[in-house]
Amino acid sequence: MQLPALVLSLLVTSASAQGYDVTATGKLVDKGSCYSFQVPAGWKVVAGNPIPLLVSAPPGKRPVSLQTLPKGIATLAIGRRSAEAKSIEELMALRRRANPFSSTRTVSYPSATGIARAVAARWTDDANEPGEETIALFFVFRGQPFAAYLSFYRSDRRRSQYPMALDRLLHSLRPLAGSAGCALPAGHGSARGSGGG
């Protein structure tokens, strides 16, 4: 699966090898990007990556690191774009260079997520990874372009469940307040009211 290497090259790395933590309740807290989200049921965070990378695979195929990802598993990655993209339109244009989109649509999320604007795109990568499909959400968070990439194989029996997991993750996204460099975005009231932190 090409996604992990692609995502790592497209997204900003944190100052440390892993700029996020996962709580006992399954909430991923990324202080570098100033957000938290609930890890969807059935998904596991692959440790040691510069951006959050989640996988969904049968228990016997669960990798422990990026280097041990078996072929055929579903992956979900979320992170901030590098400085070369100043908007989600620029980010989409960079992504479109590798694979033309088969569809795009504007989507909206509750204000509590901190997602100001979002566009969903879909494509297949039959040239590099036959049978692989990707759903991406390009979104504005704290005034910066971010992306979430969900990749899976069309032959996967559980493929209809994966878009729902991406949607649940994004609905659970919350801005962090009170962490170093994480001021509360305008219009979000208190951290308690926004679900932040």
Z-matrix of the N, CA and C atoms (Angstrom, degrees):
N
C 1 1.456
C 2 1.520 1 108.48
N 3 1.306 2 117.07 1 127.65
C 4 1.447 3 122.93 2 -176.19
C 5 1.517 4 113.79 3 -80.71
N 6 1.338 5 119.10 4 -18.54
C 7 1.459 6 121.54 5 -171.07
C 8 1.514 7 114.61 6 -54.93
N 9 1.331 8 121.54 7 -50.72
C 10 1.463 9 118.80 8 -175.59
C 11 1.518 10 113.77 9 -55.52
N 12 1.317 11 118.67 10 -45.70
C 13 1.461 12 119.90 11 179.93
C 14 1.521 13 110.32 12 -66.14
N 15 1.316 14 116.49 13 -40.64
C 16 1.450 15 120.51 14 178.38
C 17 1.518 16 111.15 15 -62.61
N 18 1.311 17 116.29 16 -48.67
C 19 1.468 18 120.52 17 -178.59
C 20 1.519 19 110.30 18 -61.93
N 21 1.310 20 117.13 19 -43.26
C 22 1.461 21 119.29 20 179.63
C 23 1.517 22 111.59 21 -62.57
N 24 1.325 23 117.53 22 -34.09
C 25 1.456 24 119.39 23 178.91
C 26 1.520 25 111.88 24 -77.01
N 27 1.310 26 118.29 25 -25.68
C 28 1.460 27 121.43 26 -177.05
C 29 1.515 28 113.66 27 -89.35
N 30 1.300 29 117.96 28 -23.48
C 31 1.455 30 120.45 29 -172.07
C 32 1.517 31 111.34 30 -108.72
N 33 1.319 32 115.18 31 152.32
C 34 1.461 33 121.46 32 -179.21
C 35 1.522 34 109.66 33 -69.30
N 36 1.307 35 116.30 34 137.89
C 37 1.448 36 119.95 35 175.03
C 38 1.509 37 109.51 36 -88.72
N 39 1.307 38 116.20 37 150.50
C 40 1.458 39 121.68 38 179.18
C 41 1.517 40 109.36 39 -76.87
N 42 1.338 41 116.04 40 168.59
C 43 1.456 42 120.71 41 -179.73
C 44 1.522 43 110.68 42 -62.97
N 45 1.310 44 116.35 43 -35.82
C 46 1.466 45 119.99 44 178.04
C 47 1.517 46 108.23 45 -101.50
N 48 1.320 47 116.56 46 172.11
C 49 1.456 48 120.49 47 178.99
C 50 1.524 49 110.55 48 -62.69
N 51 1.309 50 117.32 49 -30.37
C 52 1.461 51 121.54 50 178.21
C 53 1.520 52 106.93 51 -140.16
N 54 1.313 53 117.23 52 103.31
C 55 1.454 54 121.63 53 -176.51
C 56 1.505 55 113.93 54 -90.10
N 57 1.325 56 118.09 55 26.26
C 58 1.453 57 121.85 56 -177.37
C 59 1.520 58 109.82 57 -146.52
N 60 1.321 59 114.69 58 162.04
C 61 1.464 60 121.32 59 177.89
C 62 1.517 61 108.72 60 -132.98
N 63 1.314 62 117.50 61 155.42
C 64 1.453 63 122.86 62 175.12
C 65 1.523 64 107.56 63 -115.32
N 66 1.341 65 115.98 64 125.91
C 67 1.462 66 121.08 65 -179.18
C 68 1.533 67 110.01 66 -78.43
N 69 1.322 68 115.88 67 170.20
C 70 1.468 69 121.51 68 179.16
C 71 1.532 70 111.30 69 -63.22
N 72 1.336 71 117.35 70 -24.46
C 73 1.467 72 120.74 71 -179.91
C 74 1.527 73 112.67 72 -88.42
N 75 1.335 74 117.88 73 2.31
C 76 1.453 75 121.25 74 177.39
C 77 1.514 76 114.53 75 89.00
N 78 1.328 77 117.40 76 14.38
C 79 1.466 78 120.11 77 176.78
C 80 1.522 79 108.06 78 -89.64
N 81 1.339 80 116.24 79 127.30
C 82 1.453 81 121.16 80 175.53
C 83 1.522 82 107.36 81 -92.09
N 84 1.331 83 116.50 82 127.72
C 85 1.458 84 122.94 83 -179.91
C 86 1.523 85 107.62 84 -116.02
N 87 1.339 86 115.93 85 115.99
C 88 1.458 87 122.16 86 179.53
C 89 1.530 88 107.72 87 -110.99
N 90 1.331 89 116.44 88 95.94
C 91 1.469 90 120.85 89 -176.65
C 92 1.518 91 111.74 90 -69.89
N 93 1.327 92 118.42 91 -28.60
C 94 1.455 93 121.33 92 178.69
C 95 1.522 94 112.24 93 -67.08
N 96 1.324 95 116.91 94 -35.78
C 97 1.463 96 121.31 95 179.46
C 98 1.524 97 112.11 96 -99.34
N 99 1.341 98 117.19 97 -3.04
C 100 1.470 99 123.46 98 174.64
C 101 1.524 100 113.77 99 65.49
N 102 1.329 101 117.59 100 39.97
C 103 1.457 102 119.90 101 174.60
C 104 1.515 103 111.04 102 -143.76
N 105 1.334 104 114.44 103 166.70
C 106 1.456 105 121.90 104 170.40
C 107 1.524 106 106.95 105 -136.30
N 108 1.331 107 115.90 106 157.49
C 109 1.465 108 120.50 107 173.61
C 110 1.522 109 108.33 108 -154.67
N 111 1.323 110 115.57 109 159.67
C 112 1.453 111 122.22 110 177.55
C 113 1.522 112 108.48 111 -85.55
N 114 1.325 113 117.38 112 126.15
C 115 1.465 114 121.06 113 176.64
C 116 1.531 115 106.98 114 -68.58
N 117 1.337 116 118.31 115 124.34
C 118 1.464 117 120.06 116 -178.09
C 119 1.527 118 112.21 117 -60.53
N 120 1.317 119 115.67 118 146.81
C 121 1.469 120 121.41 119 177.59
C 122 1.523 121 109.57 120 -56.73
N 123 1.326 122 116.49 121 137.62
C 124 1.453 123 121.84 122 179.11
C 125 1.521 124 114.15 123 86.55
N 126 1.331 125 117.54 124 -1.07
C 127 1.454 126 122.27 125 179.13
C 128 1.518 127 109.39 126 -111.48
N 129 1.320 128 116.26 127 147.84
C 130 1.467 129 121.96 128 -178.54
C 131 1.522 130 108.89 129 -126.07
N 132 1.326 131 116.32 130 138.49
C 133 1.459 132 121.01 131 176.02
C 134 1.523 133 108.38 132 -80.23
N 135 1.331 134 116.68 133 129.30
C 136 1.458 135 121.52 134 176.43
C 137 1.520 136 106.58 135 -85.30
N 138 1.303 137 116.88 136 119.25
C 139 1.466 138 122.71 137 -173.84
C 140 1.522 139 111.93 138 -71.27
N 141 1.347 140 114.38 139 153.35
C 142 1.449 141 121.38 140 170.33
C 143 1.511 142 115.92 141 84.83
N 144 1.322 143 118.43 142 9.75
C 145 1.455 144 120.97 143 179.65
C 146 1.518 145 110.43 144 -95.36
N 147 1.326 146 117.48 145 150.37
C 148 1.465 147 119.92 146 -179.32
C 149 1.524 148 113.11 147 -70.59
N 150 1.327 149 117.46 148 -21.12
C 151 1.463 150 121.87 149 174.64
C 152 1.523 151 107.43 150 -126.30
N 153 1.331 152 117.74 151 156.89
C 154 1.468 153 118.50 152 176.85
C 155 1.526 154 111.51 153 -62.46
N 156 1.325 155 116.43 154 122.76
C 157 1.459 156 123.73 155 175.24
C 158 1.513 157 107.11 156 -123.82
N 159 1.327 158 116.25 157 122.05
C 160 1.448 159 122.03 158 -179.92
C 161 1.520 160 108.55 159 -113.02
N 162 1.328 161 116.61 160 149.07
C 163 1.462 162 121.35 161 177.86
C 164 1.517 163 109.65 162 -130.93
N 165 1.319 164 115.04 163 150.33
C 166 1.454 165 122.17 164 173.41
C 167 1.513 166 106.24 165 -127.04
N 168 1.311 167 115.65 166 115.47
C 169 1.459 168 120.61 167 -177.12
C 170 1.518 169 107.82 168 -153.54
N 171 1.321 170 117.00 169 158.97
C 172 1.461 171 118.81 170 174.61
C 173 1.524 172 109.75 171 -55.47
N 174 1.348 173 118.53 172 148.39
C 175 1.466 174 121.35 173 -175.68
C 176 1.524 175 114.83 174 -49.64
N 177 1.301 176 119.09 175 -37.40
C 178 1.459 177 121.25 176 -179.62
C 179 1.513 178 113.63 177 -71.73
N 180 1.329 179 117.91 178 -14.15
C 181 1.459 180 121.83 179 -178.09
C 182 1.516 181 112.67 180 -107.46
N 183 1.310 182 119.14 181 7.76
C 184 1.465 183 121.23 182 -177.18
C 185 1.522 184 110.28 183 -69.57
N 186 1.336 185 117.44 184 119.55
C 187 1.462 186 120.50 185 179.89
C 188 1.521 187 110.99 186 -78.66
N 189 1.298 188 116.04 187 157.33
C 190 1.464 189 120.34 188 176.26
C 191 1.517 190 111.55 189 -104.46
N 192 1.331 191 117.62 190 -11.89
C 193 1.464 192 120.52 191 178.24
C 194 1.525 193 109.38 192 -152.52
N 195 1.316 194 115.48 193 167.31
C 196 1.457 195 121.16 194 179.02
C 197 1.525 196 110.90 195 -59.14
N 198 1.315 197 117.24 196 -34.29
C 199 1.458 198 121.19 197 -177.56
C 200 1.529 199 112.83 198 -71.27
N 201 1.334 200 117.99 199 -15.85
C 202 1.465 201 120.28 200 -176.96
C 203 1.525 202 112.54 201 -109.58
N 204 1.336 203 118.44 202 21.35
C 205 1.461 204 120.03 203 179.29
C 206 1.524 205 109.86 204 -67.25
N 207 1.327 206 117.71 205 117.96
C 208 1.463 207 119.09 206 177.66
C 209 1.526 208 110.58 207 -76.90
N 210 1.297 209 117.04 208 153.96
C 211 1.468 210 121.97 209 177.75
C 212 1.527 211 108.70 210 -66.93
N 213 1.335 212 114.49 211 142.27
C 214 1.452 213 118.74 212 172.96
C 215 1.516 214 115.78 213 95.50
N 216 1.317 215 118.97 214 3.32
C 217 1.458 216 119.63 215 178.37
C 218 1.526 217 109.60 216 -94.25
N 219 1.318 218 116.07 217 161.09
C 220 1.457 219 121.10 218 175.99
C 221 1.525 220 108.64 219 -89.60
N 222 1.339 221 116.53 220 141.19
C 223 1.462 222 120.93 221 178.40
C 224 1.522 223 109.72 222 -127.24
N 225 1.314 224 114.76 223 150.64
C 226 1.456 225 122.02 224 177.32
C 227 1.515 226 106.72 225 -138.53
N 228 1.325 227 116.97 226 122.81
C 229 1.467 228 121.72 227 -179.76
C 230 1.519 229 108.47 228 -128.74
N 231 1.319 230 115.75 229 144.70
C 232 1.461 231 120.78 230 -179.81
C 233 1.524 232 108.29 231 -138.44
N 234 1.326 233 116.64 232 137.40
C 235 1.455 234 118.45 233 179.43
C 236 1.506 235 113.56 234 -178.17
N 237 1.308 236 114.17 235 178.18
C 238 1.460 237 122.82 236 -177.59
C 239 1.525 238 109.63 237 -93.04
N 240 1.324 239 115.91 238 143.70
C 241 1.459 240 122.09 239 179.03
C 242 1.515 241 110.97 240 -74.67
N 243 1.292 242 114.86 241 158.01
C 244 1.456 243 120.36 242 174.87
C 245 1.527 244 109.83 243 -69.36
N 246 1.303 245 116.50 244 170.59
C 247 1.461 246 122.52 245 -176.12
C 248 1.528 247 113.23 246 -63.29
N 249 1.340 248 117.58 247 -14.68
C 250 1.460 249 118.62 248 -178.05
C 251 1.530 250 112.87 249 -69.52
N 252 1.321 251 119.14 250 -18.57
C 253 1.464 252 122.35 251 178.07
C 254 1.521 253 109.00 252 -113.22
N 255 1.325 254 115.73 253 118.63
C 256 1.467 255 121.16 254 -178.22
C 257 1.524 256 112.44 255 -97.70
N 258 1.334 257 117.45 256 -7.05
C 259 1.461 258 121.83 257 -178.79
C 260 1.525 259 108.92 258 -148.01
N 261 1.334 260 116.04 259 166.61
C 262 1.465 261 117.40 260 177.69
C 263 1.530 262 110.14 261 -70.18
N 264 1.338 263 117.47 262 -26.68
C 265 1.470 264 119.47 263 176.17
C 266 1.529 265 110.74 264 -64.90
N 267 1.324 266 117.59 265 -42.81
C 268 1.466 267 120.79 266 176.59
C 269 1.525 268 110.81 267 -65.59
N 270 1.311 269 116.49 268 -39.41
C 271 1.462 270 121.27 269 178.06
C 272 1.528 271 110.51 270 -62.85
N 273 1.330 272 116.48 271 -44.01
C 274 1.464 273 120.41 272 178.49
C 275 1.530 274 110.46 273 -64.28
N 276 1.324 275 117.50 274 -39.43
C 277 1.467 276 120.72 275 179.05
C 278 1.527 277 110.72 276 -62.83
N 279 1.331 278 117.68 277 -40.73
C 280 1.469 279 121.30 278 177.10
C 281 1.525 280 110.63 279 -62.72
N 282 1.317 281 116.68 280 -43.38
C 283 1.465 282 121.71 281 -178.66
C 284 1.524 283 110.29 282 -67.96
N 285 1.330 284 116.35 283 -39.26
C 286 1.466 285 121.90 284 -176.71
C 287 1.529 286 111.49 285 -64.70
N 288 1.341 287 117.36 286 -23.32
C 289 1.475 288 120.23 287 177.77
C 290 1.519 289 111.52 288 -59.76
N 291 1.331 290 116.78 289 -36.31
C 292 1.469 291 120.94 290 -177.85
C 293 1.525 292 111.95 291 -82.42
N 294 1.327 293 117.48 292 -40.31
C 295 1.464 294 121.95 293 -177.51
C 296 1.523 295 109.55 294 -144.79
N 297 1.326 296 117.94 295 123.98
C 298 1.459 297 118.78 296 175.62
C 299 1.526 298 110.16 297 -66.63
N 300 1.320 299 116.39 298 142.72
C 301 1.464 300 121.37 299 179.79
C 302 1.524 301 109.47 300 -76.56
N 303 1.327 302 116.38 301 138.24
C 304 1.464 303 120.20 302 174.39
C 305 1.521 304 110.74 303 -86.15
N 306 1.342 305 117.25 304 -22.22
C 307 1.458 306 120.82 305 176.43
C 308 1.526 307 109.83 306 -161.35
N 309 1.333 308 115.57 307 153.38
C 310 1.460 309 122.09 308 172.48
C 311 1.525 310 107.57 309 -140.67
N 312 1.329 311 115.91 310 152.42
C 313 1.462 312 120.52 311 175.10
C 314 1.522 313 108.96 312 -158.13
N 315 1.318 314 115.17 313 148.61
C 316 1.457 315 121.19 314 176.42
C 317 1.521 316 108.13 315 -79.84
N 318 1.325 317 116.83 316 136.21
C 319 1.466 318 121.69 317 177.42
C 320 1.524 319 108.57 318 -128.49
N 321 1.315 320 115.72 319 160.22
C 322 1.466 321 119.05 320 179.11
C 323 1.521 322 109.36 321 -130.43
N 324 1.319 323 114.78 322 152.36
C 325 1.458 324 122.88 323 179.38
C 326 1.514 325 108.52 324 -131.16
N 327 1.342 326 117.71 325 155.96
C 328 1.465 327 120.27 326 179.13
C 329 1.530 328 111.34 327 -58.74
N 330 1.316 329 116.83 328 149.15
C 331 1.466 330 120.91 329 -177.62
C 332 1.526 331 111.85 330 -60.31
N 333 1.323 332 118.34 331 -26.64
C 334 1.466 333 121.01 332 179.55
C 335 1.528 334 112.57 333 -60.98
N 336 1.334 335 117.49 334 -22.26
C 337 1.468 336 120.66 335 179.37
C 338 1.522 337 111.81 336 -73.59
N 339 1.320 338 117.25 337 -22.64
C 340 1.459 339 120.17 338 -174.76
C 341 1.520 340 113.06 339 82.43
N 342 1.329 341 117.41 340 0.36
C 343 1.466 342 121.55 341 178.14
C 344 1.527 343 107.44 342 -81.47
N 345 1.339 344 115.26 343 115.29
C 346 1.461 345 120.04 344 -176.44
C 347 1.529 346 112.32 345 -83.56
N 348 1.319 347 116.97 346 -37.06
C 349 1.463 348 122.32 347 -176.63
C 350 1.508 349 107.22 348 -154.80
N 351 1.352 350 116.94 349 145.04
C 352 1.461 351 119.13 350 -177.43
C 353 1.522 352 111.31 351 -149.59
N 354 1.334 353 114.73 352 144.97
C 355 1.455 354 122.40 353 175.72
C 356 1.528 355 107.26 354 -131.32
N 357 1.326 356 116.21 355 128.56
C 358 1.466 357 121.50 356 176.38
C 359 1.518 358 108.62 357 -96.75
N 360 1.327 359 116.24 358 140.74
C 361 1.466 360 121.94 359 178.01
C 362 1.525 361 108.36 360 -135.36
N 363 1.302 362 115.17 361 154.92
C 364 1.472 363 120.92 362 -179.32
C 365 1.522 364 108.04 363 -136.99
N 366 1.348 365 115.92 364 144.11
C 367 1.460 366 120.56 365 175.21
C 368 1.517 367 109.23 366 -157.23
N 369 1.332 368 114.75 367 165.54
C 370 1.457 369 121.50 368 174.07
C 371 1.518 370 107.57 369 -117.89
N 372 1.321 371 115.49 370 154.19
C 373 1.465 372 120.79 371 -179.08
C 374 1.523 373 108.87 372 -125.20
N 375 1.342 374 115.85 373 62.23
C 376 1.457 375 119.26 374 -177.97
C 377 1.519 376 113.03 375 -70.38
N 378 1.335 377 118.48 376 -20.29
C 379 1.471 378 121.06 377 179.87
C 380 1.525 379 111.44 378 -70.89
N 381 1.336 380 117.06 379 -45.75
C 382 1.465 381 120.73 380 -177.49
C 383 1.529 382 113.45 381 -95.74
N 384 1.294 383 116.25 382 -33.38
C 385 1.466 384 121.30 383 -173.65
C 386 1.527 385 108.03 384 -142.19
N 387 1.332 386 118.00 385 81.73
C 388 1.470 387 121.22 386 -175.23
C 389 1.529 388 112.01 387 -52.58
N 390 1.326 389 114.69 388 132.07
C 391 1.457 390 120.33 389 177.27
C 392 1.516 391 114.52 390 87.57
N 393 1.338 392 118.12 391 -2.42
C 394 1.462 393 120.44 392 -178.19
C 395 1.523 394 110.56 393 -87.63
N 396 1.321 395 115.85 394 135.24
C 397 1.458 396 122.29 395 176.58
C 398 1.522 397 108.22 396 -121.62
N 399 1.333 398 116.50 397 142.91
C 400 1.461 399 121.48 398 178.74
C 401 1.515 400 109.55 399 -126.84
N 402 1.319 401 114.83 400 136.00
C 403 1.458 402 123.01 401 170.40
C 404 1.521 403 104.93 402 -115.30
N 405 1.321 404 116.27 403 126.84
C 406 1.461 405 120.35 404 179.83
C 407 1.517 406 109.02 405 -121.43
N 408 1.314 407 114.79 406 146.38
C 409 1.456 408 120.38 407 171.36
C 410 1.516 409 106.50 408 -119.89
N 411 1.330 410 115.95 409 116.41
C 412 1.454 411 122.49 410 176.09
C 413 1.523 412 105.78 411 -98.18
N 414 1.343 413 117.19 412 124.40
C 415 1.461 414 118.01 413 -173.99
C 416 1.525 415 112.02 414 -144.45
N 417 1.321 416 114.82 415 158.92
C 418 1.458 417 122.53 416 178.05
C 419 1.524 418 107.16 417 -99.47
N 420 1.338 419 115.41 418 123.91
C 421 1.457 420 122.33 419 179.08
C 422 1.523 421 106.90 420 -135.43
N 423 1.324 422 116.91 421 122.72
C 424 1.465 423 122.15 422 -177.18
C 425 1.533 424 111.68 423 54.85
N 426 1.336 425 115.41 424 35.84
C 427 1.457 426 120.78 425 177.17
C 428 1.520 427 114.85 426 77.36
N 429 1.337 428 117.61 427 4.83
C 430 1.464 429 122.09 428 -177.06
C 431 1.528 430 110.63 429 -116.94
N 432 1.346 431 117.50 430 147.85
C 433 1.466 432 119.57 431 176.42
C 434 1.530 433 111.08 432 -76.18
N 435 1.303 434 115.58 433 130.56
C 436 1.462 435 123.48 434 176.54
C 437 1.519 436 108.06 435 -125.73
N 438 1.322 437 116.06 436 166.54
C 439 1.458 438 120.69 437 175.02
C 440 1.516 439 109.84 438 -146.82
N 441 1.314 440 114.75 439 146.57
C 442 1.464 441 122.44 440 170.83
C 443 1.524 442 106.35 441 -122.18
N 444 1.324 443 117.09 442 128.56
C 445 1.454 444 122.80 443 -177.84
C 446 1.518 445 109.97 444 -117.73
N 447 1.319 446 116.43 445 124.93
C 448 1.461 447 123.24 446 175.60
C 449 1.515 448 107.39 447 -115.43
N 450 1.330 449 117.50 448 119.22
C 451 1.465 450 121.55 449 178.49
C 452 1.515 451 109.86 450 -122.80
N 453 1.323 452 115.23 451 139.13
C 454 1.459 453 121.66 452 -179.72
C 455 1.521 454 108.55 453 -155.76
N 456 1.315 455 116.47 454 166.84
C 457 1.458 456 121.54 455 179.42
C 458 1.522 457 109.84 456 -96.08
N 459 1.324 458 115.56 457 137.89
C 460 1.470 459 119.92 458 -179.51
C 461 1.519 460 111.75 459 -62.05
N 462 1.315 461 118.44 460 -21.92
C 463 1.461 462 121.73 461 179.52
C 464 1.535 463 112.55 462 -81.53
N 465 1.326 464 117.74 463 -8.42
C 466 1.466 465 122.46 464 -177.86
C 467 1.530 466 109.56 465 -69.39
N 468 1.330 467 117.04 466 125.64
C 469 1.474 468 121.87 467 179.88
C 470 1.522 469 112.13 468 -59.81
N 471 1.332 470 117.42 469 -27.58
C 472 1.472 471 121.10 470 -175.74
C 473 1.532 472 112.84 471 -94.93
N 474 1.328 473 117.43 472 11.90
C 475 1.470 474 120.95 473 -173.28
C 476 1.529 475 113.35 474 -58.57
N 477 1.325 476 118.99 475 -30.15
C 478 1.471 477 119.98 476 -179.69
C 479 1.527 478 112.14 477 -71.43
N 480 1.337 479 117.97 478 -20.15
C 481 1.470 480 122.15 479 179.81
C 482 1.530 481 112.40 480 -81.28
N 483 1.304 482 118.47 481 -25.42
C 484 1.465 483 121.02 482 -171.90
C 485 1.530 484 114.28 483 -65.53
N 486 1.352 485 119.42 484 -44.28
C 487 1.470 486 117.62 485 177.66
C 488 1.533 487 112.51 486 -60.43
N 489 1.334 488 117.23 487 -33.18
C 490 1.468 489 120.15 488 177.64
C 491 1.525 490 110.62 489 -65.91
N 492 1.327 491 117.55 490 -36.30
C 493 1.468 492 121.12 491 178.21
C 494 1.529 493 110.04 492 -65.84
N 495 1.333 494 117.49 493 -41.63
C 496 1.460 495 121.21 494 177.11
C 497 1.529 496 110.16 495 -61.62
N 498 1.314 497 116.93 496 -44.10
C 499 1.459 498 120.87 497 -179.83
C 500 1.534 499 111.43 498 -64.58
N 501 1.337 500 117.42 499 -42.62
C 502 1.479 501 120.51 500 177.14
C 503 1.526 502 110.98 501 -61.61
N 504 1.332 503 116.54 502 -42.61
C 505 1.460 504 120.08 503 178.85
C 506 1.528 505 109.95 504 -59.39
N 507 1.322 506 117.37 505 -48.69
C 508 1.460 507 120.36 506 -176.63
C 509 1.531 508 112.05 507 -68.32
N 510 1.322 509 118.12 508 -33.50
C 511 1.467 510 120.34 509 175.07
C 512 1.530 511 111.52 510 -68.29
N 513 1.323 512 117.64 511 -24.02
C 514 1.472 513 120.46 512 179.58
C 515 1.528 514 112.50 513 -90.21
N 516 1.331 515 118.21 514 -6.34
C 517 1.463 516 122.12 515 -179.64
C 518 1.524 517 109.89 516 -59.82
N 519 1.339 518 116.67 517 133.92
C 520 1.462 519 121.82 518 178.38
C 521 1.515 520 109.52 519 -138.64
N 522 1.343 521 116.37 520 136.26
C 523 1.466 522 119.55 521 174.99
C 524 1.523 523 110.17 522 -66.37
N 525 1.320 524 116.43 523 142.33
C 526 1.461 525 121.27 524 174.22
C 527 1.518 526 108.98 525 -88.23
N 528 1.297 527 116.78 526 141.21
C 529 1.460 528 121.57 527 173.30
C 530 1.522 529 107.09 528 -128.10
N 531 1.304 530 115.99 529 148.24
C 532 1.454 531 119.73 530 177.64
C 533 1.508 532 114.78 531 90.97
N 534 1.330 533 118.52 532 -12.44
C 535 1.454 534 121.11 533 174.79
C 536 1.518 535 108.00 534 -83.28
N 537 1.308 536 116.44 535 156.06
C 538 1.467 537 120.57 536 179.57
C 539 1.518 538 109.68 537 -54.79
N 540 1.329 539 116.21 538 123.99
C 541 1.450 540 121.39 539 178.18
C 542 1.514 541 115.19 540 78.69
N 543 1.322 542 118.34 541 7.46
C 544 1.458 543 121.51 542 -177.05
C 545 1.522 544 111.05 543 -116.79
N 546 1.302 545 116.44 544 75.63
C 547 1.460 546 119.60 545 174.88
C 548 1.521 547 108.04 546 -72.25
N 549 1.322 548 116.58 547 150.80
C 550 1.455 549 120.85 548 179.44
C 551 1.521 550 109.37 549 -69.79
N 552 1.347 551 118.38 550 130.61
C 553 1.463 552 120.13 551 180.00
C 554 1.529 553 110.95 552 -61.97
N 555 1.318 554 115.74 553 151.85
C 556 1.456 555 121.07 554 178.77
C 557 1.519 556 109.70 555 -58.30
N 558 1.330 557 116.01 556 140.36
C 559 1.453 558 121.17 557 177.21
C 560 1.505 559 115.43 558 84.28
N 561 1.325 560 118.14 559 9.99
C 562 1.458 561 119.99 560 -177.46
C 563 1.511 562 114.33 561 -109.25
N 564 1.317 563 119.38 562 8.56
C 565 1.464 564 120.55 563 177.05
C 566 1.515 565 111.03 564 60.15
N 567 1.310 566 116.65 565 -140.06
C 568 1.462 567 121.10 566 179.92
C 569 1.501 568 110.96 567 -88.82
N 570 1.325 569 115.97 568 162.64
C 571 1.464 570 120.42 569 177.82
C 572 1.504 571 110.58 570 -59.93
N 573 1.333 572 117.54 571 -37.24
C 574 1.455 573 120.41 572 -179.91
C 575 1.521 574 110.03 573 -64.25
N 576 1.341 575 117.49 574 -44.07
C 577 1.444 576 121.42 575 -178.70
C 578 1.526 577 113.40 576 -66.46
N 579 1.317 578 116.80 577 -29.32
C 580 1.461 579 119.77 578 -178.00
C 581 1.518 580 112.47 579 -90.86
N 582 1.298 581 116.84 580 -7.74
C 583 1.458 582 119.25 581 -175.81
C 584 1.497 583 112.07 582 78.45
N 585 1.322 584 117.30 583 13.12
C 586 1.462 585 120.63 584 -177.01
C 587 1.499 586 111.95 585 -70.41
N 588 1.338 587 114.47 586 155.48
C 589 1.454 588 122.35 587 175.68
C 590 1.429 589 111.63 588 70.22
